[in-house]
Amino acid sequence: MDPLLRKEKRLTPSSPIDARKGALEVLTILRDAGFETYFAGGCVRDRLLSTAPTEYDIATAATPDEIRSIFPKAKNVGESFGVMLVRKNETTYDVATFRSDGEYKDHRHPTNVTFTDAKHDAMRRDFTINGLFEDPIEDKIIDFVGGKEDLEARIIRAIGDPHQRLADDHLRMLRAVRFAAYFSFSVEAETAEAIREHAPHLSGVSKERIGNELRRMLSHQNRGVAAWELQYLGLDVSILGEGSILTAPTRVGRLPAIADFPTALAAWIIDRHTSEANLQNIAKNWREQLLLSNREFSALQEILALHTTLGSWESLGIAKMKRLASADRFPSALAILQAEDRPMFVFVKQAISKLLKTGLAPEPFITGDDLVAIGIPSTPDIGTILNGVYDAQLEGGITSKIDAMALAKVIAADILGDNIT
């Protein structure tokens, strides 16, 4: 998909078979109208990697006006860049005219484009593995940039001069890392060196775009590779607003495949700052750098706090253990513990199995309304009383509502100095 239009385009979900069928119909119509037309970019790459694409980009010699004449309902989302959206069989396809890009003054978008041929269109793309075309009618690959060889060699290589490619669009540095991680490829030496040289310029890219790229990387099962490449190439400085670190992000790399973005962020913070006293302050800085949502930041804070408490698991009482183990983000903290200290992880898991027999988070015997009903003032002290009673319930010290009310009166008298009857 053309990066100029990532926000505008919305694909209707479809199966790989249906997606290709619709794309082939669009391509065939353009071919029958006399226009050279191919599948382009990521869908070609993924098929060669034996992955069935669900999104197809189509590149053609037809101009936007000609595309519109063939598909009257085509939507204009980037006509000046030669890009139209064509809907077929409930799926929307990006149909782009072969083009060459002009100067990238803002290091993100070309100031102008020139409609051209397939070869020049391939040469303006970012990496060789994304510069391939497929002719599905003749069942052949059109390769002007050496992309097939680099796919076979498992290499991420910039098309043409890597310095120019990265200077044109600084976000390509993060895309190189993401592709390397996704496909378990290596970044070609000259491309890697160009990334290191241009890494400081990443600070000029919007934090939203950087955050979105990092979100995609760390939500993938190969997140450990991505985190290491970002550090190795010096991109972590601009991304995180802190000094570069070459300590291997082992916790990130050992997380389970299903780990989510906040869990990966927490693991990376701990990997990078194991000696730091206040990880929460670092989390606040990362929130600003990556424009984390409130939900992501709240989850990150909770995971870090739970991880810290897990470090003193053996000294916790039964009530605190149960409260910890029943917290929403405890599985995330436990996943990080598993990544850093497997014997301790096994010990905690065994302890939780025993705690489960008496319930980790049973329904409290009493509520605030029960306390108000016996004359305890509705103040913040009610929360303290309820917590004390619930701890006793978790510990097994009380086993009924009658026991709970009796204990509540004792705690209330101690706190309030009242004679509760």
Sequence and secondary structure as in RCSB ss.txt:
>XXXX:A:sequence
MDPLLRKEKRLTPSSPIDARKGALEVLTILRDAGFETYFAGGCVRDRLLSTAPTEYDIATAATPDEIRSIFPKAK
NVGESFGVMLVRKNETTYDVATFRSDGEYKDHRHPTNVTFTDAKHDAMRRDFTINGLFEDPIEDKIIDFVGGKED
LEARIIRAIGDPHQRLADDHLRMLRAVRFAAYFSFSVEAETAEAIREHAPHLSGVSKERIGNELRRMLSHQNRGV
AAWELQYLGLDVSILGEGSILTAPTRVGRLPAIADFPTALAAWIIDRHTSEANLQNIAKNWREQLLLSNREFSAL
QEILALHTTLGSWESLGIAKMKRLASADRFPSALAILQAEDRPMFVFVKQAISKLLKTGLAPEPFITGDDLVAIG
IPSTPDIGTILNGVYDAQLEGGITSKIDAMALAKVIAADILGDNIT
>XXXX:A:secstr
  GGGTTT       HHHHHHHHHHHHHHHHHTT  EEEETHHHHHHHTT   S  EEEES  HHHHHHHSTT E
EEEGGGTEEEEEETTEEEEEEE EEE   TTSSS S EEE  HHHHHHTSSBGGGSEEEETTTTEEEESSSHHHH
HHHTEE BSS HHHHHHH TTHHHHHHHHHHHHT EE HHHHHHHHHHGGGGGGS HHHHHHHHHHHHTSTTHHH
HHHHHHHTTTHHHHHTS    S  HHHHHS TT  HHHHHHHHHHHH TT S HHHHHHHHHHHHT  HHHHHHH
HHHHHHHHHHTTGGGS HHHHHHHHTSTTHHHHHHHHHHH HHHHHHHHHHHHHHGGG SS   S  HHHHHHTT
  SSTHHHHHHHHHHHHHHHTS  SHHHHHHHHHHHHHHHH     
